[in-house]
Amino acid sequence: MTTWPTGLRGPAWGADYNPEQWPEDVWAEDVELMRRAGVNLVSVGIFSWALLEVEEGRYEFGWLDRVLDRLHAGGIRVDLATATAAPPPWLTTAHPEVLPVTADGVRLWHGSRQSYCPSSPVYREKAVALARALAERYRDHPALAAWHVNNEYGCHVSRCWCDRSAEAFRTWLRARHGTLDALNEAWGTAFWSQRYSSWEQVLPPRATPSFGNPGQLLDFDRFGSDALLELFRAERDVLREVTPDVPVTTNFMVTSGFHALDYWRWAAEVDFVSNDHYTLAEEPERHVDLAFSADLVRGLAGGRPWLLMEHSTSAVNWQPRNIAKLPGELRRNSYAHLARGADGTLFFQWRQSRAGAERYHSAMVPHAGPDTAVHREVERVGAEYGRIAELVGSAVEASVAVVFDWEAWSALARPAHPTADFDYHRHAFGYYRALWRAGVTVDFVPPGADLSPYRLVVVPALYAVDDASPYEEYVAGGGHLVVTYLSGITDTRGHVHLGGYPGAFRELLGVRTEEFHPLRAGEVVALDDGSSAEVWTEHLHPTGAEVVASYVDGPLPGVPAVTRNERGGGVAWYVACGLAGEGPARVLRAALAGAGVGVGPGGGDVEVVRRRGAVAGSAVSWLVAVNHGRRDAELPAAGVDLLSGARSSGRAVVPAGGVVVIREEEV
């Protein structure tokens, strides 16, 4: 099976290309500008269903034929979309049952995008038919490099609460739980007189007078992710049938604001992982958030190369204030993704739209045309990508891992928890940020992964755990583990582990918490090691663990807040509070030292990542350094910078706001 877009030389560089928005006399100019900018891959047809199938069963492919022929003549490969992300108005008018319904019964109409119920058999039938028609028409087209199924599944409609979805949900529940008695037990329906006596009574978690059932909400989130995954598989399987040698992907949204899909399950279903990532313009540490996302996507890809399917050249259109990127930021963003395992970076989109909801979203060719700073930066990076082709296929290595769980994120985002102030992504990011600033490269792994390759593993708020034995075995074998609060609290049904928190991890950590003590809004408490805590504290008792830090004030003065438990050949740390500021860094410095993990040459405003691979059969490593600061930085390095040709014999300079890609040499 092919696992990368075919026919590419060097890193992928390009964008979503939407020629249907423009007169045909613009297309020739597009291809010429693409050639000048070094573009070698474009995604085509993502939102063109209404122009490809103009009425039910009548296809008009002529314009797409001409587009693909032009691109091929220009030496540009095509990631061809199945165009199923936005059903055309003729479809939703003829079949209004396709339209999604919200939890409070409101039907969402056509007029934007993703206006379909994931469980609609009509939508699925029409989408699969279009995918088949495209595959059969373009199976032998020389420009075809990959298939792009749908677009950003779940971005706007991740769930539907209609009657058809209710039927599909019941079918899913029967497969998961088997019997109604098992469902009642899993959902704890003895509470609030919710016990079901027939399957027909079971509904999606529609609007109710008070808090919904936690088990029902948890299962509905799982069902929602699986329902969309089933749609992807249906199109993918047709594409594989017709074009078995063409790889298939769909673009994920591994970002700080999206947790509707369990991407660990999705990643196993694509031929190569691709992702869309947009920085938040008003976030000062947006480059660190980018690195978090890129490392997490590399984890989804199992360490193999992945593709950044979309980011922006400058401003987007959907943030409260759509601020333009600074000079050089486009370039730094691109190389930061490459540093962390991407073998290509594409944008939304090629030419900035003159109409439509995204007309103010930036592009490789802005409204002002190619004689612009944005396009000149695009041309610069495109030329540079031609000099770093040898990086393609290389890998990133890490000795530290972070366990990340989309189910924990979804579960903890639900109401009726001890505090409304906890944010799973922000919490995990706090520990990642500390490692990033220490120059430590991180792998992300799913719950239950093999942890043996890592010296240190961080487990932030792993909420639902049935069995902690993989973590116990890791520590017994010499591993060092850092577990934070809200870990191991429930099993995967959402039932609380009794006997004291942190439940499943209690014995491993050598502690027992008798009660949670979340803090008031804005409240901060002091610890005796100089740290402070916000959001969360808990009444903890050591049952074998060493106390590292305790509260000085707040609701629990003198009570342990951070502990360390030697167990077998390893160590298990527990952070029982919401460490603020440099608190996570203080704990992680000690944990890194104990695990024998040295800090890297980066840190501060400079990120440094090493990729390893081979050139002409010989092992090679490359140091990719991105300077996000305003001053030149030095780092220890020997070799040649592939971008500038400059040679370093022990120290290399990374210019302010600049990038180096050094093929390393032994000194």
C-alpha positions as CSV (number, residue, x, y, z in Angstrom):
1,M,0.0,0.0,0.0
2,T,1.3,3.5,-0.9
3,T,1.7,5.7,2.2
4,W,2.7,9.0,0.7
5,P,1.5,11.2,-2.2
6,T,3.1,9.8,-5.3
7,G,5.5,11.5,-7.7
8,L,6.8,14.2,-5.2
9,R,10.4,15.3,-5.2
10,G,11.3,16.9,-1.9
11,P,9.0,18.3,0.7
12,A,5.4,18.9,-0.4
13,W,4.7,22.6,-1.0
14,G,1.4,24.1,-2.1
15,A,-2.2,24.8,-1.1
16,D,-5.9,24.1,-1.6
17,Y,-6.5,25.2,-5.2
18,N,-10.0,26.3,-6.0
19,P,-10.0,27.2,-9.7
20,E,-13.8,26.9,-9.9
21,Q,-13.9,30.3,-8.2
22,W,-12.1,32.0,-11.1
23,P,-12.5,32.5,-14.9
24,E,-10.5,30.0,-16.9
25,D,-8.2,32.8,-18.2
26,V,-6.8,33.0,-14.7
27,W,-5.8,29.3,-14.6
28,A,-2.8,29.6,-16.9
29,E,-1.5,32.4,-14.7
30,D,-2.0,30.3,-11.6
31,V,0.1,27.4,-13.0
32,E,2.9,29.8,-14.0
33,L,2.9,31.4,-10.6
34,M,2.9,28.0,-8.9
35,R,5.9,27.0,-10.9
36,R,7.8,30.2,-9.9
37,A,6.9,29.6,-6.3
38,G,8.1,26.0,-6.3
39,V,4.6,24.5,-5.8
40,N,4.6,20.7,-6.3
41,L,1.3,19.6,-4.7
42,V,-2.2,21.2,-4.6
43,S,-5.5,19.9,-3.2
44,V,-8.3,20.3,-5.8
45,G,-12.1,20.2,-5.7
46,I,-12.7,20.2,-1.9
47,F,-15.9,22.2,-2.1
48,S,-17.0,21.6,-5.7
49,W,-19.8,19.0,-5.4
50,A,-22.4,21.4,-6.8
51,L,-20.3,22.0,-9.9
52,L,-19.3,18.4,-10.4
53,E,-22.8,16.8,-9.9
54,V,-25.1,19.6,-11.1
55,E,-28.2,17.6,-10.5
56,E,-28.8,14.1,-9.1
57,G,-26.7,11.6,-11.2
58,R,-25.6,14.2,-13.8
59,Y,-21.9,14.9,-13.7
60,E,-20.0,17.6,-15.4
61,F,-16.3,16.8,-15.2
62,G,-15.1,18.9,-18.2
63,W,-13.8,21.8,-16.2
64,L,-12.0,19.5,-13.8
65,D,-10.4,17.6,-16.7
66,R,-9.0,20.9,-17.9
67,V,-7.7,21.9,-14.5
68,L,-5.9,18.6,-13.9
69,D,-4.4,18.6,-17.4
70,R,-3.0,22.2,-16.9
71,L,-1.5,21.2,-13.5
72,H,0.1,18.1,-15.0
73,A,1.5,20.1,-17.8
74,G,3.0,22.4,-15.2
75,G,4.6,19.5,-13.2
76,I,2.2,19.9,-10.3
77,R,0.8,16.9,-8.5
78,V,-2.8,16.7,-7.3
79,D,-4.3,15.7,-4.0
80,L,-7.8,15.2,-5.5
81,A,-10.8,15.7,-3.2
82,T,-14.0,13.7,-3.2
83,A,-15.8,17.0,-2.8
84,T,-18.2,15.6,-0.2
85,A,-17.8,18.2,2.6
86,A,-20.6,20.4,1.4
87,P,-23.8,18.8,-0.1
88,P,-25.2,20.9,-2.9
89,P,-28.6,22.7,-2.4
90,W,-30.3,20.3,-4.9
91,L,-29.5,17.4,-2.6
92,T,-30.7,19.0,0.7
93,T,-33.8,20.4,-1.0
94,A,-34.8,17.1,-2.4
95,H,-33.9,15.2,0.8
96,P,-34.3,17.6,3.8
97,E,-33.9,14.6,6.1
98,V,-30.1,14.8,5.2
99,L,-29.9,18.0,7.2
100,P,-28.5,17.8,10.8
101,V,-30.5,18.5,13.9
102,T,-29.1,20.1,17.1
103,A,-29.7,18.8,20.6
104,D,-32.6,21.1,21.1
105,G,-34.3,20.1,17.9
106,V,-33.3,22.9,15.5
107,R,-32.6,21.8,12.0
108,L,-29.6,23.3,10.3
109,W,-30.1,24.3,6.7
110,H,-27.8,24.6,3.7
111,G,-26.1,27.9,3.0
112,S,-22.7,27.2,4.5
113,R,-20.9,23.8,4.7
114,Q,-21.1,20.4,6.4
115,S,-24.9,20.5,6.3
116,Y,-25.4,16.8,6.6
117,C,-26.3,14.3,9.4
118,P,-23.4,11.8,9.8
119,S,-25.9,9.0,10.1
120,S,-27.9,9.9,7.0
121,P,-28.1,6.9,4.6
122,V,-29.0,9.3,1.7
123,Y,-26.0,11.5,2.3
124,R,-23.7,8.4,2.5
125,E,-25.1,6.9,-0.7
126,K,-24.7,10.1,-2.7
127,A,-21.2,10.8,-1.2
128,V,-20.0,7.3,-2.0
129,A,-21.4,7.6,-5.5
130,L,-19.6,10.8,-6.2
131,A,-16.3,9.4,-4.8
132,R,-16.7,6.4,-7.1
133,A,-17.4,8.5,-10.2
134,L,-14.3,10.6,-9.5
135,A,-12.2,7.6,-8.9
136,E,-13.3,5.9,-12.1
137,R,-12.8,9.1,-14.2
138,Y,-9.4,10.0,-12.9
139,R,-7.9,6.7,-11.9
140,D,-5.3,6.9,-14.7
141,H,-4.8,10.7,-14.7
142,P,-1.0,11.3,-14.5
143,A,-1.4,14.2,-12.1
144,L,-3.2,12.1,-9.4
145,A,-1.0,11.8,-6.3
146,A,-3.4,11.2,-3.5
147,W,-7.1,11.2,-2.5
148,H,-8.5,13.8,-0.1
149,V,-11.7,12.5,1.5
150,N,-14.3,15.1,2.6
151,N,-12.7,18.0,4.7
152,E,-12.2,18.6,8.4
153,Y,-14.7,16.0,9.5
154,G,-16.8,17.3,12.5
155,C,-15.6,20.9,12.3
156,H,-19.1,22.3,12.3
157,V,-21.4,19.3,12.7
158,S,-19.7,16.7,14.8
159,R,-23.0,15.3,16.2
160,C,-26.6,15.0,15.1
161,W,-29.6,14.4,17.4
162,C,-32.2,13.5,14.7
163,D,-34.4,10.4,14.8
164,R,-32.1,8.6,12.3
165,S,-29.1,9.4,14.5
166,A,-31.1,8.0,17.4
167,E,-31.5,4.7,15.5
168,A,-27.8,4.6,14.6
169,F,-26.9,5.4,18.2
170,R,-29.0,2.4,19.5
171,T,-27.3,0.1,16.9
172,W,-23.9,1.3,18.1
173,L,-24.9,0.8,21.8
174,R,-26.1,-2.8,21.1
175,A,-22.7,-3.6,19.5
176,R,-20.8,-2.0,22.5
177,H,-22.9,-3.2,25.4
178,G,-24.8,-6.2,24.1
179,T,-27.8,-6.1,26.4
180,L,-30.0,-3.5,27.9
181,D,-29.0,-4.6,31.4
182,A,-25.4,-4.0,30.5
183,L,-26.3,-0.6,29.2
184,N,-28.2,0.3,32.3
185,E,-25.2,-0.8,34.4
186,A,-22.7,1.2,32.3
187,W,-24.8,4.3,32.5
188,G,-25.7,4.0,36.1
189,T,-29.4,4.5,35.3
190,A,-30.5,3.7,38.9
191,F,-29.7,7.3,39.5
192,W,-32.6,9.8,38.8
193,S,-35.0,7.0,37.7
194,Q,-33.4,6.7,34.3
195,R,-33.5,2.9,33.9
196,Y,-34.5,1.8,30.4
197,S,-36.9,-1.1,29.9
198,S,-36.7,-1.2,26.0
199,W,-34.2,-0.1,23.4
200,E,-36.7,2.3,21.9
201,Q,-36.5,4.5,25.0
202,V,-32.8,5.1,24.5
203,L,-32.2,8.5,22.8
204,P,-29.2,10.7,22.0
205,P,-28.5,13.1,24.8
206,R,-31.0,15.8,23.7
207,A,-31.8,18.9,25.7
208,T,-33.1,17.9,29.1
209,P,-34.2,19.9,32.2
210,S,-30.9,19.3,34.1
211,F,-27.5,17.7,33.8
212,G,-27.4,14.8,31.3
213,N,-26.3,11.3,32.2
214,P,-22.4,11.2,32.2
215,G,-22.3,7.6,30.7
216,Q,-24.7,8.5,28.0
217,L,-22.8,11.6,27.1
218,L,-19.5,9.7,27.1
219,D,-20.9,7.0,24.8
220,F,-22.5,9.6,22.5
221,D,-19.2,11.3,22.0
222,R,-17.7,7.9,21.1
223,F,-20.5,7.2,18.8
224,G,-20.2,10.6,17.1
225,S,-16.5,10.0,16.3
226,D,-17.3,6.5,15.1
227,A,-20.2,7.7,12.9
228,L,-18.0,10.1,11.0
229,L,-15.2,7.6,10.8
230,E,-17.7,5.2,9.2
231,L,-18.4,7.8,6.6
232,F,-14.7,8.2,5.9
233,R,-14.2,4.5,5.6
234,A,-17.1,4.2,3.1
235,E,-15.5,6.7,0.7
236,R,-12.0,5.4,1.3
237,D,-13.0,1.8,0.6
238,V,-14.4,2.8,-2.8
239,L,-11.2,4.7,-3.7
240,R,-9.0,1.8,-2.7
241,E,-11.2,-0.6,-4.8
242,V,-10.8,1.6,-7.9
243,T,-7.3,3.0,-7.4
244,P,-5.5,0.7,-5.0
245,D,-2.1,2.3,-5.6
246,V,-3.2,5.9,-4.7
247,P,-3.0,6.8,-1.0
248,V,-6.0,8.1,0.8
249,T,-6.2,10.7,3.6
250,T,-8.5,13.2,5.3
251,N,-7.3,16.3,7.0
252,F,-7.5,16.2,10.8
253,M,-7.8,19.2,13.1
254,V,-5.3,18.6,15.9
255,T,-5.7,22.1,17.5
256,S,-6.4,23.6,20.9
257,G,-10.1,24.0,20.3
258,F,-11.3,20.7,18.8
259,H,-11.9,17.4,20.6
260,A,-14.9,16.0,18.9
261,L,-13.0,13.1,17.2
262,D,-10.8,10.4,18.8
263,Y,-7.9,10.8,16.4
264,W,-6.0,7.8,17.8
265,R,-8.7,5.7,16.3
266,W,-8.8,7.7,13.1
267,A,-5.0,7.6,12.5
268,A,-5.1,3.9,11.9
269,E,-7.5,4.3,9.0
270,V,-5.6,6.7,6.7
271,D,-2.7,5.9,4.4
272,F,-0.9,8.9,5.7
273,V,-1.8,11.4,8.4
274,S,-2.5,15.0,7.4
275,N,-3.5,17.9,9.6
276,D,-4.8,21.5,9.5
277,H,-3.3,23.9,12.0
278,Y,-3.9,27.6,12.4
279,T,-2.1,29.7,15.0
280,L,-4.1,32.0,17.3
281,A,-3.0,35.5,16.3
282,E,-3.3,37.0,19.8
283,E,-1.6,34.2,21.6
284,P,2.0,35.3,22.4
285,E,3.2,31.6,22.6
286,R,1.4,30.6,19.4
287,H,4.7,29.0,18.1
288,V,4.8,26.7,21.1
289,D,1.1,25.7,20.5
290,L,2.2,25.0,16.9
291,A,5.0,22.7,18.2
292,F,2.5,21.0,20.5
293,S,0.2,20.2,17.6
294,A,3.0,19.1,15.3
295,D,4.4,16.7,17.9
296,L,1.0,15.3,18.5
297,V,0.4,14.8,14.8
298,R,3.7,13.0,14.6
299,G,2.5,10.7,17.4
300,L,-0.7,10.0,15.4
301,A,1.5,9.1,12.4
302,G,3.5,6.7,14.5
303,G,6.6,8.6,13.9
304,R,6.3,8.4,10.1
305,P,6.2,11.5,7.9
306,W,3.0,13.4,7.9
307,L,1.6,16.3,5.8
308,L,0.4,19.7,7.0
309,M,-2.6,20.0,4.7
310,E,-3.5,23.6,5.7
311,H,-2.1,26.6,7.5
312,S,-2.2,30.3,6.7
313,T,0.2,32.6,5.0
314,S,-1.1,35.4,7.1
315,A,-4.4,36.4,8.7
316,V,-7.4,34.0,8.8
317,N,-11.1,35.1,8.7
318,W,-12.7,33.4,11.8
319,Q,-10.9,34.8,14.8
320,P,-12.2,37.8,16.8
321,R,-9.4,39.9,15.4
322,N,-7.7,38.5,12.3
323,I,-4.2,39.8,12.7
324,A,-1.7,39.6,9.9
325,K,1.4,37.4,10.5
326,L,4.7,39.2,11.1
327,P,7.4,39.2,8.4
328,G,9.1,35.8,8.4
329,E,6.4,34.1,10.5
330,L,5.0,32.2,7.5
331,R,8.5,30.8,7.0
332,R,9.1,30.0,10.6
333,N,5.8,28.3,10.9
334,S,6.5,26.1,7.9
335,Y,9.9,25.0,9.1
336,A,8.6,24.4,12.6
337,H,6.2,21.8,11.2
338,L,9.0,20.3,9.1
339,A,11.3,20.1,12.1
340,R,8.7,18.0,14.0
341,G,8.2,15.4,11.3
342,A,6.2,16.9,8.5
343,D,7.4,16.1,5.0
344,G,5.4,18.9,3.5
345,T,3.4,22.1,4.3
346,L,0.4,23.3,2.4
347,F,-1.8,26.4,2.8
348,F,-5.4,27.4,2.6
349,Q,-5.4,28.5,-0.1
350,W,-3.6,29.3,-3.4
351,R,-5.4,32.4,-4.5
352,Q,-7.4,34.6,-2.0
353,S,-11.1,34.5,-2.7
354,R,-12.9,37.6,-3.9
355,A,-16.3,36.3,-2.6
356,G,-17.7,34.0,0.0
357,A,-17.3,33.6,3.7
358,E,-13.5,33.2,3.6
359,R,-12.7,36.1,1.3
360,Y,-10.6,37.7,4.0
361,H,-8.6,34.5,4.7
362,S,-5.0,35.0,3.5
363,A,-3.5,32.9,0.6
364,M,-0.3,32.3,-1.3
365,V,-1.5,34.9,-3.8
366,P,-3.2,37.7,-1.9
367,H,-5.9,40.1,-3.2
368,A,-3.1,42.5,-4.0
369,G,-1.4,39.9,-6.3
370,P,2.1,38.4,-6.5
371,D,3.9,41.8,-6.0
372,T,3.4,41.5,-2.2
373,A,5.6,40.6,0.8
374,V,3.4,37.5,1.5
375,H,4.0,36.1,-2.0
376,R,7.7,36.9,-2.0
377,E,8.0,35.0,1.2
378,V,6.1,32.1,-0.4
379,E,8.5,32.1,-3.3
380,R,11.5,32.2,-0.9
381,V,10.4,29.2,1.1
382,G,9.4,27.3,-2.1
383,A,13.0,27.8,-3.4
384,E,14.5,26.7,-0.1
385,Y,12.4,23.5,-0.1
386,G,14.2,22.5,-3.2
387,R,17.5,22.5,-1.3
388,I,16.3,20.3,1.6
389,A,14.9,17.3,-0.4
390,E,17.2,15.0,1.5
391,L,15.2,15.5,4.7
392,V,12.2,13.7,3.3
393,G,11.6,10.3,5.0
394,S,13.8,11.1,8.0
395,A,12.4,10.8,11.5
396,V,12.4,12.6,14.9
397,E,13.5,10.8,18.0
398,A,12.5,11.6,21.6
399,S,13.3,10.2,25.0
400,V,10.3,11.8,26.7
401,A,6.6,11.0,26.0
402,V,3.3,12.7,27.0
403,V,0.2,10.5,27.2
404,F,-2.7,12.4,25.4
405,D,-6.3,11.3,25.4
406,W,-9.1,12.8,23.4
407,E,-11.7,10.9,25.5
408,A,-10.4,12.5,28.7
409,W,-10.6,15.9,27.0
410,S,-14.2,15.4,26.0
411,A,-15.2,13.9,29.4
412,L,-13.7,16.6,31.4
413,A,-15.3,19.3,29.2
414,R,-18.7,18.1,30.3
415,P,-20.6,19.8,33.2
416,A,-21.1,18.6,36.7
417,H,-17.4,18.2,37.6
418,P,-15.7,19.6,40.7
419,T,-14.7,22.8,38.8
420,A,-15.6,24.6,35.6
421,D,-12.1,26.1,35.4
422,F,-10.2,23.1,34.3
423,D,-9.2,22.9,30.7
424,Y,-7.6,19.6,29.5
425,H,-5.7,21.0,26.6
426,R,-4.4,24.0,28.5
427,H,-3.4,21.7,31.4
428,A,-1.4,19.4,29.0
429,F,0.0,22.3,27.2
430,G,1.4,23.7,30.5
431,Y,3.6,20.6,30.9
432,Y,4.5,20.5,27.2
433,R,5.5,24.2,27.3
434,A,7.9,23.5,30.2
435,L,9.6,20.7,28.2
436,W,9.7,22.9,25.0
437,R,11.4,25.7,26.9
438,A,13.9,23.1,28.2
439,G,14.7,22.1,24.7
440,V,13.4,18.6,25.2
441,T,11.8,16.9,22.2
442,V,8.5,15.1,23.1
443,D,6.6,12.2,21.6
444,F,2.8,12.0,22.2
445,V,1.4,8.5,22.8
446,P,-2.1,7.1,23.4
447,P,-3.3,5.6,26.7
448,G,-2.0,2.0,27.0
449,A,1.0,2.6,24.6
450,D,4.3,0.8,25.0
451,L,6.3,3.2,27.2
452,S,9.5,1.3,27.3
453,P,11.3,3.5,24.7
454,Y,11.1,6.5,27.0
455,R,13.0,7.6,30.0
456,L,10.3,9.9,31.3
457,V,6.6,9.8,30.7
458,V,4.2,12.6,31.6
459,V,0.5,11.7,32.2
460,P,-1.7,14.8,32.4
461,A,-5.2,14.3,33.7
462,L,-5.7,10.8,32.3
463,Y,-9.2,10.8,33.6
464,A,-10.7,7.4,32.8
465,V,-8.5,4.3,33.4
466,D,-9.6,0.8,33.8
467,D,-6.2,-0.7,34.5
468,A,-3.0,1.1,35.5
469,S,-0.8,-2.0,35.0
470,P,1.0,-0.6,31.9
471,Y,2.2,2.3,34.0
472,E,3.0,0.1,37.0
473,E,5.1,-2.1,34.7
474,Y,6.8,0.9,33.2
475,V,7.9,2.3,36.6
476,A,8.9,-1.2,37.9
477,G,11.1,-1.5,34.9
478,G,13.0,1.7,35.7
479,G,10.8,4.3,34.1
480,H,10.1,7.7,35.5
481,L,6.5,8.8,35.5
482,V,4.8,12.2,36.3
483,V,1.1,11.9,36.9
484,T,-1.1,15.0,37.4
485,Y,-4.4,15.4,39.2
486,L,-7.7,14.3,37.7
487,S,-6.0,11.1,36.5
488,G,-7.4,7.6,37.1
489,I,-10.6,9.0,38.7
490,T,-13.1,6.9,36.8
491,D,-13.1,3.7,34.7
492,T,-13.9,4.0,31.0
493,R,-17.7,3.9,31.8
494,G,-17.4,7.0,33.9
495,H,-17.8,5.2,37.2
496,V,-15.6,6.6,40.0
497,H,-13.0,4.3,41.5
498,L,-13.8,3.9,45.2
499,G,-11.4,4.0,48.1
500,G,-9.8,7.4,47.5
501,Y,-8.4,9.3,44.6
502,P,-6.5,9.1,42.3
503,G,-8.3,5.8,41.9
504,A,-6.5,3.6,39.4
505,F,-3.1,5.3,40.2
506,R,-3.4,5.3,44.0
507,E,-1.1,2.3,44.7
508,L,1.5,3.2,42.1
509,L,1.8,6.8,43.4
510,G,1.8,5.8,47.1
511,V,-0.9,8.4,47.9
512,R,-4.6,8.6,48.8
513,T,-6.8,11.7,48.4
514,E,-9.9,11.9,50.6
515,E,-11.5,15.0,49.1
516,F,-11.1,17.4,46.2
517,H,-10.6,21.1,47.1
518,P,-11.0,23.1,43.9
519,L,-10.1,26.7,44.3
520,R,-12.3,29.8,43.8
521,A,-12.1,31.9,40.6
522,G,-8.8,33.7,40.6
523,E,-7.6,32.1,43.9
524,V,-3.9,31.3,44.2
525,V,-2.2,29.3,47.0
526,A,1.4,29.1,47.9
527,L,3.6,26.0,48.1
528,D,6.7,25.7,50.4
529,D,9.1,25.2,47.5
530,G,8.3,28.6,46.1
531,S,5.6,27.4,43.6
532,S,2.0,28.5,43.5
533,A,-1.2,26.7,42.5
534,E,-4.5,27.7,40.9
535,V,-7.7,26.0,39.9
536,W,-7.1,22.8,42.0
537,T,-5.9,21.4,45.3
538,E,-6.9,18.1,47.1
539,H,-6.6,16.7,50.6
540,L,-3.9,14.1,50.0
541,H,-2.3,11.6,52.4
542,P,1.0,9.9,51.5
543,T,0.9,6.1,51.9
544,G,4.5,5.5,51.1
545,A,5.4,8.5,48.8
546,E,7.9,11.1,49.8
547,V,6.5,14.7,50.1
548,V,8.3,17.1,47.7
549,A,6.2,20.2,48.3
550,S,3.2,21.2,50.6
551,Y,0.7,24.0,50.7
552,V,1.6,27.0,52.8
553,D,-1.8,28.6,52.8
554,G,-5.2,28.2,51.2
555,P,-7.8,25.6,52.3
556,L,-5.1,22.9,53.0
557,P,-2.0,24.4,54.8
558,G,0.6,21.7,55.5
559,V,-1.0,19.1,53.2
560,P,1.2,17.6,50.5
561,A,0.8,19.0,47.0
562,V,3.6,17.2,45.1
563,T,5.0,13.7,45.9
564,R,7.6,11.3,44.7
565,N,7.4,7.5,45.0
566,E,10.2,5.1,44.4
567,R,8.8,1.9,43.2
568,G,10.7,-1.1,41.7
569,G,13.5,0.4,39.6
570,G,11.7,3.6,38.8
571,V,10.0,6.7,40.2
572,A,6.3,7.9,40.1
573,W,5.7,11.6,40.8
574,Y,2.2,12.9,41.6
575,V,1.2,16.6,41.1
576,A,-2.0,17.0,43.1
577,C,-2.5,20.7,42.3
578,G,-2.8,23.1,39.4
579,L,0.8,24.3,39.4
580,A,0.9,27.8,38.0
581,G,3.7,29.8,36.2
582,E,7.0,28.0,36.4
583,G,5.6,25.3,38.7
584,P,5.4,22.5,36.0
585,A,9.0,23.4,34.9
586,R,10.3,23.0,38.5
587,V,8.8,19.5,38.8
588,L,9.9,18.5,35.3
589,R,13.5,19.7,35.9
590,A,13.8,17.4,38.8
591,A,12.0,14.5,37.0
592,L,14.3,15.0,33.9
593,A,17.4,15.0,36.0
594,G,16.3,11.8,37.8
595,A,15.5,10.1,34.6
596,G,18.9,11.1,33.1
597,V,17.4,13.2,30.3
598,G,19.5,16.2,29.4
599,V,18.0,19.5,28.3
600,G,18.5,20.4,24.6
601,P,20.4,23.2,22.9
602,G,17.1,25.1,22.3
603,G,14.9,26.8,24.8
604,G,13.9,30.4,25.3
605,D,12.9,31.7,21.8
606,V,14.8,29.1,19.8
607,E,13.4,25.6,19.1
608,V,15.9,23.0,17.9
609,V,14.8,19.5,16.7
610,R,17.0,16.8,15.2
611,R,15.8,14.6,12.4
612,R,17.7,11.4,11.5
613,G,17.7,9.5,8.3
614,A,20.1,8.4,5.5
615,V,21.6,9.8,2.4
616,A,23.1,7.4,-0.2
617,G,22.9,4.6,2.4
618,S,24.8,6.5,5.1
619,A,23.3,7.6,8.4
620,V,22.8,11.4,8.5
621,S,21.2,13.8,11.0
622,W,19.9,17.3,10.5
623,L,19.5,20.0,13.1
624,V,16.5,22.2,12.3
625,A,16.6,25.4,14.4
626,V,13.9,28.1,14.3
627,N,14.6,31.4,16.1
628,H,11.3,33.1,17.2
629,G,13.2,35.9,18.9
630,R,14.5,39.3,17.9
631,R,18.2,38.6,18.5
632,D,20.6,36.2,16.8
633,A,21.2,33.0,18.7
634,E,24.1,30.6,18.8
635,L,23.9,26.8,19.3
636,P,26.4,24.0,19.3
637,A,26.5,22.6,15.8
638,A,28.9,21.3,13.2
639,G,28.0,20.9,9.5
640,V,26.5,22.8,6.6
641,D,23.3,24.9,6.6
642,L,21.4,23.6,3.6
643,L,19.5,26.9,3.2
644,S,22.5,29.3,3.1
645,G,25.4,27.0,2.4
646,A,27.2,28.3,5.4
647,R,29.5,25.9,7.3
648,S,29.7,25.7,11.1
649,S,32.6,24.0,12.9
650,G,31.3,24.0,16.4
651,R,28.9,26.9,16.8
652,A,26.1,28.0,14.4
653,V,24.3,31.3,14.4
654,V,20.5,31.3,13.9
655,P,19.5,34.7,12.8
656,A,16.8,36.7,14.6
657,G,13.5,35.5,13.2
658,G,15.4,33.0,11.0
659,V,15.9,29.3,10.3
660,V,18.8,27.0,9.7
661,V,18.8,23.4,8.5
662,I,22.2,21.9,9.3
663,R,23.4,18.6,8.0
664,E,25.5,17.6,10.9
665,E,29.1,16.4,10.7
666,E,31.4,14.9,13.3
667,V,34.0,17.3,14.6
